[in-house]
Each structure stands twice: as structure tokens, then as C-alpha cells.
Amino acid sequence: MLQISLILFQSMNPILASAILPGWGELLTGRRTEARVFFIVEGSLWSSYVGFNYFGHKTMFSSQAFAVGHAGANPLQRDEDYYNIIEDFDSSDDYNLKVERDASYYYPNDPVGQQEYIAENAYSGDDSWSWDTLSSRIKYWERRKAGREDLRRASFVSGFLIIDRIVSVINVAVFTKTPNINLDSEPGKIGIYYKF
């Protein structure tokens, strides 16, 4: 089994290998130092991605618990819009006043449409809230901001994971001397071609 895996590993196309795991193509072409660099970068990026995602979601979840404790938010509510709105309004009554104003703006001569809009968008009953202090609401906002920032960083890292693969593929395709991979540099165009 190990022998079959080793044969598959060694017979893998270096460009495809680099696209799957940056550094693998370099390793297959005998450039161990470059492979090590790509492996370290890839490992660092994945560690960052997992860390930012973990802490971002953990912070967002703890902010929801904070809103339950300090504003009386509904602990069973899982709608992210609900927790975003709690950031912006001292109470559900303040938010519902805005909903009523919006309803009269969107449906100026339609009382039925206004009532339907209010019923769809207002929060009442178990979903109502009221912050105990302004400082609690500010702390909640700061936690949510920190969580969003971590999640945003995770999305940036995912972009760097793609870039890392592109760089590794180009590195293998351009700088590896193999008979079936060549650089096409005719006047007016540049490219990489692969002969099967």
C-alpha cells in the first residue's frame, strides 16, 4: 500500500501537485528548499484561517450571550439580522418606531400594507429587548466589531491561500526545466504551455 502511494506521489504532475498543495510540485521536481518555504507558508495560512474563524465565531457567540444578559434578547433567536439590529437600537420599542415610520413611507396610502410590513419586521414578545445601560450596548458593539474583524481576516486569508497556489504553479511551470513545460514568449504575448 505504501509502495503504491509512493508511486502515485512521484508520478503526479508537478503543476497539478502545486495547485493541490503549494510546495508539492517543487518537491517533485527536486527543489526541496523552495518546497519547504511553500509548506511553511501554507501551514501558516491554514493556521491563521482556522484561528481567525474560530475566534470570530466564538466572539460573535459570546456577544449574543452578552445581549441576552444585558438587554434581555431572545436566547433562542439565531437570526444574525436580529443581533445586528440590537447593536443600533436601545430597545425593541425604538426599533419598532422606525419600522412604523418605514411602513408609512413605503405604503403611504395603504393601511393594510403598512400593518403587514410592521408584522413582518417588528420585534415583540420574546424577541423584544432593552439595554440596561448605554455602556453595555457599547461593549456589545465592540465585541461584535471584533468578531466581524476576525471573520473578515479569515476571508482575506482564504484569498492568500488561492494566491499561494497560483505562485507555486507559476514557480513550477516557469522555473522547472522539464521537457513538457515551457514558457511561450512570442512577441506580443506571454504564456505557459504544457505538452501532454
C-alpha positions in Angstrom: 0.0 0.0 0.0 2.8 2.4 0.9 4.6 1.5 -2.3 1.5 2.3 -4.4 1.1 5.6 -2.6 4.7 6.5 -3.2 4.5 5.7 -6.9 1.4 7.9 -7.2 3.1 10.6 -5.3 6.2 10.6 -7.5 4.2 10.3 -10.8 2.0 13.3 -10.0 2.1 16.2 -12.5 4.1 18.9 -10.7 1.8 21.7 -11.8 -1.3 19.8 -10.6 0.5 18.9 -7.4 1.3 22.6 -6.8 -2.3 23.5 -7.4 -3.4 21.0 -4.8 -0.7 21.7 -2.2 1.8 24.5 -2.8 5.3 23.1 -2.4 4.3 19.6 -3.6 5.3 20.4 -7.2 8.6 21.9 -6.1 9.2 18.7 -4.0 8.5 16.5 -7.0 11.0 18.5 -9.1 13.7 18.2 -6.5 13.7 21.7 -5.2 13.4 20.9 -1.5 14.3 24.4 -0.1 11.5 26.0 -2.1 9.1 23.2 -1.2 9.8 23.8 2.5 9.1 27.5 2.1 5.8 26.8 0.4 4.8 24.2 3.0 5.6 26.7 5.8 3.6 29.4 4.2 0.7 27.1 3.5 0.7 25.8 7.1 0.8 29.4 8.4 -2.1 30.5 6.2 -4.2 27.5 7.3 -3.4 28.1 10.9 -4.4 31.8 10.5 -7.6 30.9 8.7 -8.7 28.4 11.4 -7.7 30.7 14.2 -9.5 33.8 12.8 -12.6 31.7 12.0 -12.6 30.1 15.5 -12.1 33.4 17.4 -14.5 35.3 15.1 -17.4 32.8 15.7 -16.6 32.5 19.4 -16.7 36.3 19.8 -19.9 36.6 17.9 -21.5 33.8 20.0 -20.3 35.4 23.3 -21.7 38.7 22.2 -25.1 37.1 21.7 -24.9 35.7 25.3 -23.9 39.3 26.4 -27.1 40.7 24.7 -29.2 38.1 26.4 -27.8 39.0 29.8 -27.8 42.8 29.4 -30.6 43.5 27.0 -33.0 40.6 27.5 -32.5 39.4 23.9 -34.1 36.2 23.0 -31.6 33.4 23.5 -33.4 31.1 21.0 -33.1 33.7 18.2 -30.5 32.7 15.7 -31.1 35.3 13.0 -27.9 37.4 12.5 -30.0 40.5 11.5 -31.7 40.4 14.9 -28.4 40.7 16.7 -27.2 43.4 14.2 -30.3 45.5 14.9 -29.7 45.2 18.7 -26.4 46.9 18.1 -28.2 50.0 16.7 -31.2 50.5 19.0 -31.5 50.9 22.7 -34.7 48.9 22.7 -37.1 47.0 20.5 -39.6 49.8 21.1 -37.2 52.3 19.5 -36.6 49.9 16.6 -40.4 49.3 16.2 -40.9 53.1 15.9 -38.5 53.1 13.0 -40.4 50.2 11.4 -43.7 52.1 11.7 -42.1 55.2 10.1 -40.7 53.0 7.3 -44.1 51.3 6.8 -45.8 54.7 6.4 -43.1 55.8 3.9 -43.2 52.6 1.8 -47.0 52.3 1.9 -48.3 55.9 2.2 -52.0 55.2 1.4 -52.2 51.6 2.2 -53.0 50.8 5.9 -53.2 47.1 5.2 -49.7 47.1 3.6 -48.4 49.1 6.5 -49.7 46.6 9.0 -48.2 43.7 7.0 -44.9 45.4 6.9 -44.9 46.1 10.6 -45.9 42.5 11.4 -43.0 41.2 9.2 -40.3 43.5 10.5 -41.2 44.5 14.1 -39.8 42.6 17.1 -42.1 42.0 20.1 -42.8 39.3 22.7 -39.9 37.0 23.3 -37.8 38.9 20.7 -38.1 42.3 22.4 -35.1 43.8 24.2 -34.0 46.8 26.2 -30.4 47.6 27.1 -29.7 48.1 30.8 -27.0 50.8 30.2 -25.5 52.6 27.2 -22.1 51.3 28.2 -23.4 47.7 27.9 -24.6 48.4 24.4 -21.2 49.9 23.5 -19.4 46.8 24.9 -21.7 44.6 22.8 -21.0 46.7 19.7 -17.2 46.4 20.4 -17.4 42.6 20.7 -19.4 42.3 17.5 -17.0 44.6 15.7 -14.0 42.4 16.9 -15.8 39.2 15.8 -16.6 40.6 12.4 -13.0 41.8 12.0 -11.7 38.3 12.8 -14.1 36.8 10.2 -13.1 39.4 7.7 -9.5 38.5 8.2 -10.3 34.8 7.7 -11.8 35.7 4.3 -8.6 37.6 3.4 -6.5 34.6 4.4 -8.6 32.4 2.1 -7.7 34.7 -0.8 -4.0 34.3 0.2 -4.4 30.5 0.0 -5.5 30.9 -3.6 -2.6 33.3 -4.4 -0.2 30.8 -2.8 -1.3 28.1 -5.2 -1.0 30.4 -8.2 2.5 31.4 -7.2 3.5 27.8 -6.7 2.1 26.7 -10.1 3.9 29.6 -11.8 7.1 28.7 -9.9 6.9 25.1 -11.1 5.8 25.9 -14.6 8.3 28.7 -15.3 11.4 27.8 -13.3 11.4 24.0 -13.6 13.4 22.5 -16.5 11.1 19.7 -17.8 10.7 18.8 -21.5 6.9 19.2 -21.4 6.6 22.5 -19.6 7.7 25.6 -21.4 7.4 29.4 -21.4 5.9 30.8 -24.6 7.3 34.3 -25.1 6.5 35.3 -28.7 6.3 39.0 -29.5 3.0 40.4 -28.2 2.2 37.5 -25.9 3.5 35.6 -23.0 2.2 32.3 -21.6 2.9 28.9 -20.3 2.2 25.8 -22.2 2.2 22.1 -21.3 2.8 19.2 -23.7 1.0 16.0 -22.8 
